[in-house]
Amino acid sequence: MEQPEDIFNNAFQQSVELANNIANKEGQADLWDIADGVLAGAIQYWLYSRQPCGDPRCDDCQSINTAELRMAELRRLIDEFSIESEYYHSPNDINVGRA
């Protein structure tokens, strides 16, 4: 059985490969459209997977038992994953120092 970290890494890698495959197959497609579609699907799946169980006293569901709490958790993860990304900073960012 795969470890949770392996499952995360596998899902992460497959989503990147999916986007790359679509970009290669649809040569004229806008990369932003592909990325937006992959992101929309990931958000849909994430929200689906975070439905509370229905027990108002469930400790596991306390952090996601309202739509607002689910969105707060999603935003937290977006911040975390974005900052960890090798693409977070770009050499073309306007706030990059130039000599």
Residue pairs with C-beta under 8 A, 6 or more apart in sequence:
2 10
15 38
15 42
18 38
19 34
19 35
19 38
22 29
22 34
22 37
23 29
23 31
23 34
26 34
43 74
46 74
47 70
47 74
50 64
50 70
50 73
52 58
52 61
52 64
52 65
53 60
53 61
55 61
56 65
58 65
63 69
63 73
64 70
64 73
82 88
89 96
90 96
